[in-house]
Amino acid sequence: MTFSKLGLSDPIVQAVREAGYTRPTAVQEKVIPVVNAGRDLVATSQTGTGKTAGFVLPILEGLRSEYTRRAKRIRALILVPSRELALQVEANIQKYSKYLDFTSMAMVGGLDVEPQKQALIDGVDIVVATPGRLLDMAHQRALHFDALEYLVLDEADRMLDMGFVADINKIIERLPAKRQNLLFSATMSDAVRLLADTAIDNAFEVSIDVDKATVYKISQWVVSVDKHNKSALLSQLIIEREWSQALIFIRTKHGAAKLVSQLEKRGIKAEAIHGDRSQSVRTQILADFKSGDIGFLVATGVAARGLDIDGLTRVVNYDLPDDANDYIHRIGRTGRAGASGEAVSLVSFDDFKRMCAIERRLDQVLERKVIEGFVTAKELPASNLSFNLTRGEPDKEARKKDKAAKKSNFVKKKHAAKKAKSLKAEKTTKTSTSASQSKPSKGASGERSKLDFLNSNKKGS
């Protein structure tokens, strides 16, 4: 399959080729024809599958084929959860529209408002925005949506997790009813389903699962370590294994700042990005990391959304994510385009349940390593997955047997419970029958009392 066969015109195909894309990804093959056909779409797709090009390319094609710049109005609106993702998506739009006469802009917090207002006055075809900043601009009457043709909700699950549902609904109320809607989400929770049903009617649905073959190509391993020793272990791994670069995921903003301080005390140059840092600072840090001036970037999960770093060789999970899908998102940032990649996770005893959830999601047992000098107070239990040592992957036959055994036990318990319930009901019935035979009814007792009273009166007379 080629991009031209997906119905994309020569200027777009040429720009895509120059961007280094040789052929469409699985998500692009499924999504682009649907969008080109004018259908609304709900797609479940992981980060790193090429979904941005999946919706940007056909939108560019649609705007190009029906090109009528109407009074400098916005024609496509893309909502995203974070500033970094907005900037990344907008950069890709510029790359893909290299040979087209379109304008685009990222509308996010942390940037000066006045240049954004002026750009809107001059005319912008495609706006990529975070919900909060877009509403701010709308309240200032800087936005006009009467010419809008496309609405994209990208990473909808993340926007809902971050509390943007009310903002999204307010934005949708301002948009024209006649538009094409595209929703992308890594997961399809009840909240995402409700949003999709609210914003979109009769949508075509596409689901692209994680490419496990790609995940298996990434070298994944975990190190058992007590929580208070994680920074010391990470420093030792960096120094002794001569790591030159790593994207390090951590749970909190406070933890990110603390880890950077601990690494720098050991002579390791690192920086952190999180929500409390200004946009200009975050942009500079990312540029320094991409250029190699900074070797180690510590990021919270939210701040790292949308980061796309070419040639990233290593990802470190300092803290495991709560959602196994987030683990896939993280490690998918390395080992792209056939390059080698490594994903290292520092796992304490408290992280064990999260690790098991990740292994179940991958259907793969993660390799464990022990680092000398870091003996744990509590040893990690054995993996919950059956393991074929010769293959280094789950033994599928063993998994089938485990599943069959669990099903058999469930059926046995169900039958036992049903039998116990039946015996209990039978016993209750017998007890009721016996009681009714041994005791007179209330009515019979009343009749006997009445007869006794009459007889006693006769004797007295």
C-alpha positions as a Markdown table, in Angstrom:
| # | Residue | x | y | z |
|---|---|---|---|---|
| 1 | Met | 0.0 | 0.0 | 0.0 |
| 2 | Thr | 1.2 | 3.5 | -0.9 |
| 3 | Phe | 0.0 | 7.0 | 0.2 |
| 4 | Ser | -1.1 | 7.8 | -3.4 |
| 5 | Lys | -3.3 | 4.7 | -3.4 |
| 6 | Leu | -5.0 | 6.0 | -0.3 |
| 7 | Gly | -6.3 | 8.9 | -2.4 |
| 8 | Leu | -3.8 | 11.6 | -1.4 |
| 9 | Ser | -2.7 | 14.1 | -4.1 |
| 10 | Asp | 0.9 | 14.6 | -5.3 |
| 11 | Pro | 1.8 | 17.6 | -3.2 |
| 12 | Ile | 0.8 | 15.8 | 0.0 |
| 13 | Val | 2.5 | 12.5 | -1.0 |
| 14 | Gln | 5.7 | 14.4 | -1.9 |
| 15 | Ala | 5.7 | 16.2 | 1.5 |
| 16 | Val | 5.1 | 12.9 | 3.3 |
| 17 | Arg | 8.0 | 11.3 | 1.4 |
| 18 | Glu | 10.3 | 14.1 | 2.3 |
| 19 | Ala | 9.3 | 13.7 | 5.9 |
| 20 | Gly | 10.7 | 10.1 | 5.8 |
| 21 | Tyr | 7.5 | 8.1 | 5.4 |
| 22 | Thr | 7.8 | 5.3 | 2.9 |
| 23 | Arg | 4.4 | 3.6 | 3.3 |
| 24 | Pro | 1.3 | 4.0 | 5.5 |
| 25 | Thr | 1.1 | 2.5 | 9.0 |
| 26 | Ala | -1.8 | 0.2 | 9.9 |
| 27 | Val | -3.8 | 3.0 | 11.5 |
| 28 | Gln | -3.3 | 5.3 | 8.4 |
| 29 | Glu | -4.5 | 2.5 | 6.0 |
| 30 | Lys | -7.7 | 2.2 | 8.0 |
| 31 | Val | -8.3 | 5.8 | 8.9 |
| 32 | Ile | -7.4 | 7.8 | 5.8 |
| 33 | Pro | -10.0 | 6.2 | 3.4 |
| 34 | Val | -12.8 | 6.8 | 6.0 |
| 35 | Val | -11.9 | 10.4 | 6.5 |
| 36 | Asn | -11.6 | 10.9 | 2.7 |
| 37 | Ala | -15.1 | 9.5 | 2.3 |
| 38 | Gly | -16.5 | 12.2 | 4.6 |
| 39 | Arg | -17.5 | 9.8 | 7.4 |
| 40 | Asp | -17.4 | 10.6 | 11.1 |
| 41 | Leu | -14.9 | 8.4 | 12.9 |
| 42 | Val | -14.2 | 7.0 | 16.3 |
| 43 | Ala | -10.8 | 5.3 | 16.5 |
| 44 | Thr | -9.1 | 3.4 | 19.3 |
| 45 | Ser | -5.4 | 3.7 | 18.7 |
| 46 | Gln | -2.2 | 3.9 | 20.8 |
| 47 | Thr | 0.3 | 6.7 | 20.7 |
| 48 | Gly | 3.1 | 6.1 | 18.2 |
| 49 | Thr | 1.0 | 4.4 | 15.6 |
| 50 | Gly | 1.0 | 7.3 | 13.1 |
| 51 | Lys | -2.5 | 8.5 | 14.0 |
| 52 | Thr | -1.6 | 12.2 | 13.7 |
| 53 | Ala | -0.8 | 11.7 | 10.0 |
| 54 | Gly | -3.8 | 9.5 | 9.8 |
| 55 | Phe | -6.2 | 12.4 | 10.4 |
| 56 | Val | -4.0 | 15.4 | 9.3 |
| 57 | Leu | -3.3 | 14.1 | 5.7 |
| 58 | Pro | -7.0 | 13.5 | 4.7 |
| 59 | Ile | -8.0 | 16.8 | 6.3 |
| 60 | Leu | -5.4 | 18.6 | 4.1 |
| 61 | Glu | -6.7 | 16.7 | 1.1 |
| 62 | Gly | -10.3 | 17.6 | 1.9 |
| 63 | Leu | -9.5 | 21.3 | 2.4 |
| 64 | Arg | -7.4 | 21.3 | -0.8 |
| 65 | Ser | -10.1 | 19.7 | -2.9 |
| 66 | Glu | -12.7 | 22.2 | -1.7 |
| 67 | Tyr | -10.5 | 25.2 | -1.3 |
| 68 | Thr | -12.5 | 28.3 | -0.6 |
| 69 | Arg | -10.9 | 30.6 | 2.0 |
| 70 | Arg | -14.0 | 32.0 | 3.6 |
| 71 | Ala | -13.5 | 35.3 | 5.3 |
| 72 | Lys | -10.3 | 34.2 | 7.0 |
| 73 | Arg | -12.2 | 31.7 | 9.2 |
| 74 | Ile | -11.1 | 28.5 | 10.9 |
| 75 | Arg | -11.8 | 25.4 | 8.8 |
| 76 | Ala | -10.4 | 22.6 | 11.0 |
| 77 | Leu | -10.1 | 22.5 | 14.8 |
| 78 | Ile | -7.9 | 19.9 | 16.6 |
| 79 | Leu | -8.3 | 19.6 | 20.4 |
| 80 | Val | -5.5 | 18.0 | 22.3 |
| 81 | Pro | -4.8 | 17.5 | 26.1 |
| 82 | Ser | -1.4 | 19.2 | 26.4 |
| 83 | Arg | 0.7 | 22.1 | 25.2 |
| 84 | Glu | 3.5 | 19.8 | 24.0 |
| 85 | Leu | 1.2 | 17.7 | 21.9 |
| 86 | Ala | -0.4 | 20.8 | 20.4 |
| 87 | Leu | 3.0 | 22.1 | 19.3 |
| 88 | Gln | 4.0 | 18.7 | 18.0 |
| 89 | Val | 0.8 | 18.2 | 15.9 |
| 90 | Glu | 1.0 | 21.8 | 14.5 |
| 91 | Ala | 4.6 | 21.2 | 13.5 |
| 92 | Asn | 3.5 | 18.0 | 11.7 |
| 93 | Ile | 0.8 | 20.0 | 9.9 |
| 94 | Gln | 3.4 | 22.5 | 8.6 |
| 95 | Lys | 5.5 | 19.6 | 7.5 |
| 96 | Tyr | 2.7 | 17.8 | 5.6 |
| 97 | Ser | 1.3 | 21.0 | 4.1 |
| 98 | Lys | 4.7 | 22.1 | 2.8 |
| 99 | Tyr | 3.5 | 22.3 | -0.8 |
| 100 | Leu | 0.0 | 23.7 | 0.0 |
| 101 | Asp | -1.2 | 27.2 | 0.7 |
| 102 | Phe | -2.6 | 26.6 | 4.2 |
| 103 | Thr | -1.9 | 28.3 | 7.5 |
| 104 | Ser | -2.0 | 26.7 | 10.9 |
| 105 | Met | -1.3 | 27.6 | 14.5 |
| 106 | Ala | -1.0 | 26.1 | 18.0 |
| 107 | Met | -3.2 | 27.8 | 20.5 |
| 108 | Val | -1.9 | 26.9 | 24.0 |
| 109 | Gly | -1.3 | 28.5 | 27.4 |
| 110 | Gly | 2.1 | 29.8 | 28.2 |
| 111 | Leu | 2.4 | 31.7 | 24.9 |
| 112 | Asp | 1.6 | 35.4 | 24.4 |
| 113 | Val | -2.1 | 35.9 | 23.5 |
| 114 | Glu | -1.7 | 39.0 | 21.2 |
| 115 | Pro | 0.3 | 37.3 | 18.4 |
| 116 | Gln | -2.3 | 34.5 | 18.4 |
| 117 | Lys | -5.1 | 37.0 | 18.1 |
| 118 | Gln | -3.3 | 38.8 | 15.2 |
| 119 | Ala | -2.8 | 35.4 | 13.5 |
| 120 | Leu | -6.5 | 34.8 | 13.7 |
| 121 | Ile | -7.3 | 38.2 | 12.2 |
| 122 | Asp | -4.9 | 37.5 | 9.3 |
| 123 | Gly | -6.6 | 34.1 | 8.7 |
| 124 | Val | -5.8 | 30.6 | 10.0 |
| 125 | Asp | -7.1 | 27.4 | 8.3 |
| 126 | Ile | -6.2 | 24.9 | 11.0 |
| 127 | Val | -6.1 | 25.5 | 14.7 |
| 128 | Val | -4.6 | 23.0 | 17.2 |
| 129 | Ala | -5.5 | 23.9 | 20.7 |
| 130 | Thr | -5.9 | 22.8 | 24.3 |
| 131 | Pro | -9.5 | 23.2 | 25.5 |
| 132 | Gly | -8.8 | 25.8 | 28.2 |
| 133 | Arg | -6.9 | 28.2 | 25.9 |
| 134 | Leu | -9.5 | 27.8 | 23.1 |
| 135 | Leu | -12.3 | 28.8 | 25.4 |
| 136 | Asp | -10.4 | 31.8 | 26.7 |
| 137 | Met | -9.9 | 33.0 | 23.2 |
| 138 | Ala | -13.6 | 32.3 | 22.4 |
| 139 | His | -14.7 | 34.4 | 25.4 |
| 140 | Gln | -12.6 | 37.2 | 24.0 |
| 141 | Arg | -14.6 | 36.9 | 20.8 |
| 142 | Ala | -11.4 | 36.2 | 18.9 |
| 143 | Leu | -12.7 | 33.0 | 17.2 |
| 144 | His | -15.3 | 32.4 | 14.5 |
| 145 | Phe | -16.4 | 28.9 | 13.7 |
| 146 | Asp | -19.1 | 29.5 | 11.1 |
| 147 | Ala | -16.8 | 28.0 | 8.3 |
| 148 | Leu | -15.6 | 25.0 | 10.4 |
| 149 | Glu | -15.5 | 21.7 | 8.4 |
| 150 | Tyr | -13.5 | 19.4 | 10.7 |
| 151 | Leu | -13.4 | 18.7 | 14.5 |
| 152 | Val | -10.8 | 16.4 | 15.8 |
| 153 | Leu | -10.7 | 15.2 | 19.4 |
| 154 | Asp | -7.2 | 13.7 | 19.8 |
| 155 | Glu | -6.3 | 11.6 | 22.9 |
| 156 | Ala | -9.8 | 12.0 | 24.1 |
| 157 | Asp | -9.2 | 9.7 | 27.1 |
| 158 | Arg | -6.4 | 12.0 | 28.3 |
| 159 | Met | -8.5 | 15.1 | 27.9 |
| 160 | Leu | -11.2 | 13.5 | 30.1 |
| 161 | Asp | -8.7 | 12.3 | 32.7 |
| 162 | Met | -7.5 | 15.9 | 32.9 |
| 163 | Gly | -11.0 | 17.2 | 33.6 |
| 164 | Phe | -11.7 | 18.9 | 30.2 |
| 165 | Val | -15.1 | 17.3 | 29.6 |
| 166 | Ala | -17.0 | 20.5 | 30.5 |
| 167 | Asp | -14.8 | 22.6 | 28.3 |
| 168 | Ile | -15.1 | 20.2 | 25.4 |
| 169 | Asn | -18.9 | 20.3 | 25.7 |
| 170 | Lys | -18.9 | 24.1 | 25.8 |
| 171 | Ile | -16.7 | 24.2 | 22.7 |
| 172 | Ile | -18.9 | 21.7 | 20.8 |
| 173 | Glu | -22.0 | 23.9 | 21.5 |
| 174 | Arg | -20.3 | 26.8 | 19.7 |
| 175 | Leu | -19.6 | 24.8 | 16.5 |
| 176 | Pro | -21.8 | 24.4 | 13.4 |
| 177 | Ala | -23.9 | 21.3 | 13.4 |
| 178 | Lys | -22.7 | 20.4 | 9.9 |
| 179 | Arg | -19.1 | 19.2 | 10.3 |
| 180 | Gln | -17.0 | 16.1 | 10.1 |
| 181 | Asn | -16.0 | 14.7 | 13.5 |
| 182 | Leu | -13.0 | 12.5 | 14.3 |
| 183 | Leu | -12.3 | 11.1 | 17.8 |
| 184 | Phe | -9.1 | 9.3 | 18.7 |
| 185 | Ser | -8.5 | 7.6 | 22.1 |
| 186 | Ala | -6.0 | 5.0 | 23.4 |
| 187 | Thr | -8.8 | 3.4 | 25.4 |
| 188 | Met | -12.6 | 3.3 | 25.1 |
| 189 | Ser | -13.9 | 3.9 | 28.6 |
| 190 | Asp | -17.5 | 4.7 | 29.4 |
| 191 | Ala | -16.6 | 8.4 | 29.7 |
| 192 | Val | -15.1 | 8.4 | 26.2 |
| 193 | Arg | -18.0 | 6.4 | 24.8 |
| 194 | Leu | -20.4 | 9.0 | 26.3 |
| 195 | Leu | -18.4 | 11.9 | 24.7 |
| 196 | Ala | -18.4 | 10.1 | 21.4 |
| 197 | Asp | -22.1 | 9.6 | 21.5 |
| 198 | Thr | -22.6 | 13.2 | 22.4 |
| 199 | Ala | -20.4 | 14.7 | 19.8 |
| 200 | Ile | -20.8 | 12.2 | 16.9 |
| 201 | Asp | -23.7 | 10.5 | 15.2 |
| 202 | Asn | -23.4 | 7.3 | 13.2 |
| 203 | Ala | -19.6 | 7.2 | 13.4 |
| 204 | Phe | -17.5 | 4.6 | 11.6 |
| 205 | Glu | -15.5 | 2.8 | 14.3 |
| 206 | Val | -11.9 | 1.6 | 13.9 |
| 207 | Ser | -9.8 | -0.2 | 16.5 |
| 208 | Ile | -6.0 | -0.7 | 16.1 |
| 209 | Asp | -4.5 | -2.8 | 18.8 |
| 210 | Val | -0.9 | -2.4 | 19.9 |
| 211 | Asp | 1.6 | -3.9 | 17.5 |
| 212 | Lys | 3.0 | -6.6 | 19.8 |
| 213 | Ala | 5.7 | -7.6 | 17.3 |
| 214 | Thr | 7.1 | -4.0 | 17.6 |
| 215 | Val | 6.9 | -4.1 | 21.4 |
| 216 | Tyr | 8.7 | -7.5 | 21.4 |
| 217 | Lys | 11.6 | -5.9 | 19.4 |
| 218 | Ile | 12.3 | -3.4 | 22.2 |
| 219 | Ser | 14.6 | -4.8 | 24.9 |
| 220 | Gln | 12.5 | -4.7 | 28.1 |
| 221 | Trp | 13.8 | -5.5 | 31.5 |
| 222 | Val | 13.0 | -4.7 | 35.1 |
| 223 | Val | 15.2 | -4.2 | 38.2 |
| 224 | Ser | 13.9 | -5.0 | 41.7 |
| 225 | Val | 14.8 | -2.2 | 44.0 |
| 226 | Asp | 13.5 | -0.6 | 47.2 |
| 227 | Lys | 11.7 | 2.7 | 46.6 |
| 228 | His | 14.3 | 4.8 | 48.6 |
| 229 | Asn | 17.2 | 3.3 | 46.5 |
| 230 | Lys | 15.7 | 4.1 | 43.1 |
| 231 | Ser | 17.7 | 7.3 | 42.5 |
| 232 | Ala | 21.0 | 5.7 | 43.5 |
| 233 | Leu | 20.3 | 2.7 | 41.3 |
| 234 | Leu | 19.4 | 4.9 | 38.3 |
| 235 | Ser | 22.6 | 6.9 | 38.8 |
| 236 | Gln | 24.7 | 3.7 | 38.9 |
| 237 | Leu | 23.1 | 2.3 | 35.7 |
| 238 | Ile | 23.8 | 5.6 | 33.9 |
| 239 | Ile | 27.4 | 5.8 | 35.0 |
| 240 | Glu | 28.5 | 2.1 | 34.9 |
| 241 | Arg | 26.6 | 1.3 | 31.6 |
| 242 | Glu | 27.7 | 4.6 | 30.0 |
| 243 | Trp | 24.2 | 5.6 | 29.0 |
| 244 | Ser | 24.3 | 8.9 | 27.0 |
| 245 | Gln | 20.5 | 9.5 | 26.8 |
| 246 | Ala | 17.2 | 8.5 | 28.4 |
| 247 | Leu | 13.7 | 9.7 | 28.8 |
| 248 | Ile | 12.8 | 9.1 | 32.4 |
| 249 | Phe | 9.1 | 8.8 | 33.4 |
| 250 | Ile | 8.1 | 9.7 | 37.0 |
| 251 | Arg | 4.8 | 10.1 | 38.8 |
| 252 | Thr | 4.8 | 13.6 | 40.2 |
| 253 | Lys | 6.2 | 17.1 | 39.6 |
| 254 | His | 7.8 | 17.2 | 43.0 |
| 255 | Gly | 9.4 | 13.8 | 42.3 |
| 256 | Ala | 10.8 | 15.1 | 39.0 |
| 257 | Ala | 12.5 | 18.1 | 40.5 |
| 258 | Lys | 13.9 | 16.0 | 43.3 |
| 259 | Leu | 15.3 | 13.4 | 41.0 |
| 260 | Val | 17.0 | 16.0 | 38.8 |
| 261 | Ser | 18.7 | 17.4 | 41.9 |
| 262 | Gln | 19.9 | 13.9 | 42.9 |
| 263 | Leu | 21.2 | 13.1 | 39.5 |
| 264 | Glu | 23.1 | 16.4 | 39.2 |
| 265 | Lys | 24.7 | 15.8 | 42.6 |
| 266 | Arg | 26.2 | 12.7 | 41.0 |
| 267 | Gly | 27.5 | 14.7 | 38.0 |
| 268 | Ile | 24.7 | 13.7 | 35.6 |
| 269 | Lys | 23.2 | 16.5 | 33.5 |
| 270 | Ala | 19.4 | 16.3 | 33.6 |
| 271 | Glu | 16.4 | 18.5 | 33.3 |
| 272 | Ala | 12.7 | 18.1 | 34.1 |
| 273 | Ile | 9.5 | 19.1 | 32.3 |
| 274 | His | 6.2 | 19.2 | 34.1 |
| 275 | Gly | 3.1 | 21.4 | 34.3 |
| 276 | Asp | 4.6 | 24.1 | 36.5 |
| 277 | Arg | 7.3 | 25.1 | 34.0 |
| 278 | Ser | 6.6 | 27.8 | 31.5 |
| 279 | Gln | 6.1 | 27.0 | 27.9 |
| 280 | Ser | 9.3 | 28.8 | 26.8 |
| 281 | Val | 11.4 | 26.9 | 29.4 |
| 282 | Arg | 9.8 | 23.5 | 28.3 |
| 283 | Thr | 10.4 | 24.3 | 24.7 |
| 284 | Gln | 14.1 | 25.1 | 25.3 |
| 285 | Ile | 14.6 | 22.0 | 27.5 |
| 286 | Leu | 13.2 | 19.8 | 24.7 |
| 287 | Ala | 15.4 | 21.4 | 22.1 |
| 288 | Asp | 18.5 | 20.8 | 24.3 |
| 289 | Phe | 17.5 | 17.2 | 24.9 |
| 290 | Lys | 17.0 | 16.6 | 21.1 |
| 291 | Ser | 20.3 | 18.2 | 20.3 |
| 292 | Gly | 22.1 | 16.2 | 23.0 |
| 293 | Asp | 23.0 | 19.1 | 25.2 |
| 294 | Ile | 21.0 | 17.5 | 27.9 |
| 295 | Gly | 21.3 | 13.7 | 28.1 |
| 296 | Phe | 18.5 | 12.9 | 30.6 |
| 297 | Leu | 15.0 | 14.2 | 30.5 |
| 298 | Val | 12.7 | 13.6 | 33.5 |
| 299 | Ala | 9.0 | 13.9 | 32.7 |
| 300 | Thr | 5.7 | 13.4 | 34.3 |
| 301 | Gly | 3.3 | 11.3 | 32.2 |
| 302 | Val | 1.0 | 14.3 | 31.3 |
| 303 | Ala | 3.9 | 16.6 | 30.4 |
| 304 | Ala | 5.4 | 13.9 | 28.1 |
| 305 | Arg | 2.2 | 13.5 | 26.0 |
| 306 | Gly | 3.0 | 14.3 | 22.4 |
| 307 | Leu | 6.8 | 14.2 | 22.8 |
| 308 | Asp | 8.3 | 12.8 | 19.6 |
| 309 | Ile | 12.1 | 12.5 | 19.8 |
| 310 | Asp | 13.9 | 11.0 | 16.8 |
| 311 | Gly | 16.5 | 8.4 | 17.6 |
| 312 | Leu | 15.5 | 8.0 | 21.2 |
| 313 | Thr | 17.4 | 4.9 | 22.4 |
| 314 | Arg | 16.2 | 4.4 | 25.9 |
| 315 | Val | 13.1 | 4.9 | 28.1 |
| 316 | Val | 13.2 | 4.5 | 31.9 |
| 317 | Asn | 10.1 | 3.9 | 34.0 |
| 318 | Tyr | 11.3 | 5.4 | 37.3 |
| 319 | Asp | 7.7 | 4.9 | 38.4 |
| 320 | Leu | 5.4 | 2.4 | 36.7 |
| 321 | Pro | 2.2 | 3.9 | 35.3 |
| 322 | Asp | -1.2 | 2.9 | 36.8 |
| 323 | Asp | -2.5 | 2.0 | 33.4 |
| 324 | Ala | -0.8 | -0.8 | 31.4 |
| 325 | Asn | -1.6 | 1.0 | 28.1 |
| 326 | Asp | 0.5 | 4.0 | 29.3 |
| 327 | Tyr | 3.5 | 1.6 | 29.6 |
| 328 | Ile | 3.0 | 0.8 | 25.9 |
| 329 | His | 2.8 | 4.5 | 25.1 |
| 330 | Arg | 6.0 | 5.1 | 26.9 |
| 331 | Ile | 8.2 | 2.4 | 25.5 |
| 332 | Gly | 6.8 | 3.0 | 22.0 |
| 333 | Arg | 8.8 | 6.2 | 21.9 |
| 334 | Thr | 12.0 | 4.2 | 21.4 |
| 335 | Gly | 12.9 | 1.6 | 18.8 |
| 336 | Arg | 11.1 | 3.3 | 16.0 |
| 337 | Ala | 11.7 | 2.8 | 12.3 |
| 338 | Gly | 13.6 | -0.4 | 12.9 |
| 339 | Ala | 16.1 | 1.2 | 15.3 |
| 340 | Ser | 17.1 | -0.6 | 18.5 |
| 341 | Gly | 15.4 | 0.5 | 21.7 |
| 342 | Glu | 15.5 | -0.3 | 25.4 |
| 343 | Ala | 12.9 | 0.1 | 28.1 |
| 344 | Val | 14.1 | -0.2 | 31.7 |
| 345 | Ser | 11.7 | -0.3 | 34.7 |
| 346 | Leu | 12.7 | 0.2 | 38.4 |
| 347 | Val | 10.2 | -1.9 | 40.3 |
| 348 | Ser | 9.7 | -1.8 | 44.0 |
| 349 | Phe | 7.6 | -4.3 | 46.0 |
| 350 | Asp | 4.7 | -1.8 | 45.9 |
| 351 | Asp | 4.9 | -1.8 | 42.1 |
| 352 | Phe | 4.3 | -5.5 | 41.7 |
| 353 | Lys | 0.6 | -5.4 | 40.9 |
| 354 | Arg | 1.3 | -2.7 | 38.2 |
| 355 | Met | 4.0 | -4.9 | 36.7 |
| 356 | Cys | 1.7 | -7.9 | 36.6 |
| 357 | Ala | -1.0 | -5.8 | 34.8 |
| 358 | Ile | 1.6 | -4.7 | 32.2 |
| 359 | Glu | 2.7 | -8.3 | 31.7 |
| 360 | Arg | -0.9 | -9.4 | 31.2 |
| 361 | Arg | -1.5 | -6.6 | 28.7 |
| 362 | Leu | 1.7 | -7.5 | 26.7 |
| 363 | Asp | 1.1 | -11.3 | 27.2 |
| 364 | Gln | 4.8 | -11.3 | 27.9 |
| 365 | Val | 7.0 | -11.9 | 31.0 |
| 366 | Leu | 9.4 | -9.1 | 31.5 |
| 367 | Glu | 13.0 | -10.1 | 32.1 |
| 368 | Arg | 14.3 | -9.4 | 35.6 |
| 369 | Lys | 17.8 | -8.3 | 36.5 |
| 370 | Val | 19.6 | -8.0 | 39.8 |
| 371 | Ile | 22.1 | -5.2 | 40.3 |
| 372 | Glu | 24.9 | -5.9 | 42.7 |
| 373 | Gly | 24.6 | -3.7 | 45.9 |
| 374 | Phe | 20.9 | -3.3 | 45.7 |
| 375 | Val | 19.4 | -6.1 | 47.7 |
| 376 | Thr | 15.7 | -5.5 | 48.4 |
| 377 | Ala | 14.0 | -5.8 | 51.8 |
| 378 | Lys | 11.2 | -7.7 | 50.1 |
| 379 | Glu | 11.8 | -9.9 | 47.1 |
| 380 | Leu | 9.4 | -9.6 | 44.1 |
| 381 | Pro | 7.0 | -12.6 | 43.9 |
| 382 | Ala | 7.1 | -14.8 | 40.8 |
| 383 | Ser | 5.3 | -13.6 | 37.7 |
| 384 | Asn | 1.6 | -14.4 | 37.4 |
| 385 | Leu | 2.1 | -15.5 | 33.8 |
| 386 | Ser | 3.0 | -19.0 | 32.8 |
| 387 | Phe | 6.5 | -18.8 | 31.2 |
| 388 | Asn | 8.2 | -20.8 | 28.5 |
| 389 | Leu | 11.9 | -20.4 | 29.4 |
| 390 | Thr | 13.0 | -21.6 | 25.9 |
| 391 | Arg | 11.2 | -18.9 | 24.1 |
| 392 | Gly | 11.3 | -16.1 | 26.6 |
| 393 | Glu | 7.6 | -15.5 | 25.9 |
| 394 | Pro | 4.4 | -16.8 | 27.6 |
| 395 | Asp | 3.7 | -20.5 | 27.0 |
| 396 | Lys | 0.4 | -20.3 | 25.1 |
| 397 | Glu | -0.5 | -23.9 | 25.8 |
| 398 | Ala | 0.1 | -23.4 | 29.5 |
| 399 | Arg | -2.0 | -20.2 | 29.4 |
| 400 | Lys | -4.8 | -22.2 | 27.7 |
| 401 | Lys | -4.6 | -24.9 | 30.4 |
| 402 | Asp | -4.7 | -22.2 | 33.1 |
| 403 | Lys | -7.7 | -20.6 | 31.5 |
| 404 | Ala | -9.5 | -23.9 | 31.2 |
| 405 | Ala | -8.8 | -24.8 | 34.8 |
| 406 | Lys | -10.1 | -21.5 | 36.0 |
| 407 | Lys | -13.3 | -22.0 | 33.9 |
| 408 | Ser | -13.7 | -25.5 | 35.3 |
| 409 | Asn | -13.3 | -24.3 | 38.9 |
| 410 | Phe | -15.8 | -21.5 | 38.2 |
| 411 | Val | -18.4 | -23.9 | 36.8 |
| 412 | Lys | -17.9 | -26.3 | 39.8 |
| 413 | Lys | -18.4 | -23.5 | 42.3 |
| 414 | Lys | -21.5 | -22.3 | 40.4 |
| 415 | His | -23.0 | -25.8 | 40.5 |
| 416 | Ala | -22.1 | -26.2 | 44.2 |
| 417 | Ala | -23.7 | -22.9 | 45.0 |
| 418 | Lys | -26.8 | -23.8 | 43.0 |
| 419 | Lys | -27.1 | -27.2 | 44.8 |
| 420 | Ala | -26.7 | -25.6 | 48.2 |
| 421 | Lys | -29.4 | -23.0 | 47.4 |
| 422 | Ser | -31.7 | -25.9 | 46.3 |
| 423 | Leu | -31.1 | -27.9 | 49.5 |
| 424 | Lys | -31.7 | -24.8 | 51.6 |
| 425 | Ala | -35.0 | -24.1 | 49.9 |
| 426 | Glu | -36.0 | -27.8 | 50.3 |
| 427 | Lys | -35.2 | -27.7 | 54.0 |
| 428 | Thr | -37.1 | -24.5 | 54.5 |
| 429 | Thr | -40.2 | -26.0 | 52.7 |
| 430 | Lys | -40.1 | -29.2 | 55.0 |
| 431 | Thr | -39.8 | -27.0 | 58.1 |
| 432 | Ser | -42.8 | -24.9 | 57.1 |
| 433 | Thr | -44.9 | -28.0 | 56.3 |
| 434 | Ser | -44.0 | -29.7 | 59.7 |
| 435 | Ala | -44.9 | -26.5 | 61.6 |
| 436 | Ser | -48.3 | -26.2 | 59.9 |
| 437 | Gln | -49.2 | -29.8 | 60.8 |
| 438 | Ser | -48.1 | -29.5 | 64.5 |
| 439 | Lys | -49.7 | -26.1 | 65.2 |
| 440 | Pro | -53.3 | -25.2 | 64.7 |
| 441 | Ser | -54.0 | -22.3 | 62.5 |
| 442 | Lys | -55.0 | -19.0 | 63.9 |
| 443 | Gly | -58.5 | -19.5 | 62.5 |
| 444 | Ala | -59.0 | -23.0 | 64.0 |
| 445 | Ser | -57.7 | -21.9 | 67.4 |
| 446 | Gly | -60.2 | -19.1 | 67.4 |
| 447 | Glu | -63.1 | -21.4 | 66.5 |
| 448 | Arg | -62.2 | -23.8 | 69.4 |
| 449 | Ser | -62.0 | -21.0 | 71.9 |
| 450 | Lys | -65.5 | -19.8 | 70.8 |
| 451 | Leu | -67.0 | -23.4 | 71.3 |
| 452 | Asp | -65.4 | -23.8 | 74.7 |
| 453 | Phe | -66.9 | -20.5 | 75.8 |
| 454 | Leu | -70.4 | -21.5 | 74.6 |
| 455 | Asn | -70.1 | -25.0 | 76.3 |
| 456 | Ser | -69.1 | -23.4 | 79.6 |
| 457 | Asn | -72.1 | -21.1 | 79.5 |
| 458 | Lys | -74.5 | -24.1 | 78.9 |
| 459 | Lys | -73.1 | -25.9 | 81.9 |
| 460 | Gly | -73.5 | -22.8 | 84.1 |
| 461 | Ser | -77.2 | -22.5 | 83.1 |
